[in-house]
Amino acid sequence: MADAIKEEFGGIINESPRLISQDKSTGKGLYRIWILIRLPKFKKGDFIKYNDKYWEIINIDGKRILIQDLDTFEKIPLQWKEYENIEYIKEEKKYSNNYINIKIPFKHANFRSR
């Protein structure tokens, strides 16, 4: 399940096995595995700083982060091990048209056409 989440959203997986008991019949240790998924703090379209340059996130998947230089438009893939070296700058602003519907009561008898 953790791999499916990582493949969809990207991120880093850490697994920590912990000894919780021993099997009485075999004497082998019984472990509980703790899984931590660190999801990225940015998403596609956000802006970052990496190696003293400003970049836009083009794509994110389980294997890499595709970024584009804002000056030269060069695209490079980053491995998730570089995640700690990325500085989050700004979220992409999504603009949408806002409409306001106003319902004005009117009486048909008072309506005059011009």
N, C-alpha and C positions, 0 to 999 in steps of 0.2 A: 504494500500500500504506500509506503514512504517513497519508493521508487517512482510510482505513478504520479504522486504529488510533485516530486522533483522534476519529472519529465514535463509536466504541464506548466509549472510556474517557475522552474529553476530553483536554485538555492544550494545549500550545503547540508549533507546528512552526517550526523555523528552518532555512532552506536557505542553504548557502554554496557558490557555484560557485568552483572553483579551476582556473586555467589549468594544464594538465599538458603540453601539446604543441601543435604546429601541424600542420595537414594540409599535407603537402608539395605536393600538386597544386593546392590552392586558396589556401593561405596563411592560411586561417582558423584561429582558435584552437580547440583541443579542450579541453573543460572536463569536469571530474569534479565532480558535485554531491554535497555532503555534506548529509545530512538529519539533524537532531537533533529528537527528539520528547521533550518534557518532560512526563511524566505527572504528574497532580496527586498531592500528598502525602496527600490525604484521599479518602474515598469516601462514598457515600450513607449517611446515618445518623450521620456524624461531626459533631463540634462545632467551630466556628470563632469567631474574633473578627474583626469587620469594622466599621469606623467606631465603635469603642468600644462596640459592642453584641455580645451573644452570639447565635449563630445555629446552626441545625441544617441540614446539607446534605440537601435533599429529593430532588434529582435532578441528575445530571451528564450532559451530552452534548457533542457536538463544538462546539456554538455557545454554550452558556451553562451557568451553575451556578445552580440554583434553591435559594434559601435561605429559611428561615423564622425570624423573630424569636422568641426563647424567651419574651419578655415579652408581646408583643402578638399573636403568631401571624400577623403580616403576612408574606406571601410576596413576595419580589422576585427577579428574574433578574439575575445578574451576568454581564458579558461576560468572556471570558478575559483581556482586557487588564488587568482588575482583580486578577488572580491574585497579583501581587506585594504587594498591600495586604491580603491575607488571612493571618491568623495561625491556625495549626492549634492547637487546644486539646486535644481528647480524642477517642479512638476510641469508637464506640458499643460497649458491652459486650453480647456475645451470651451469653445464659444458656441452658444446655441441661440437661436432666435427665441425671444420670449414674447409671447402674445398675452394680452389681457383681454378677457371677454367681459364686457359690461352688459348687464341685462337692465335695460331701461323700460320700465312699464309705460305703456302708452295706451290711450283709449282710442279706439278706431274712430269714434265720432269727432274727436278733436284733431285728427290728422288732416292736414291740408297739403295737397300736392301743389308745387309751384311750377 
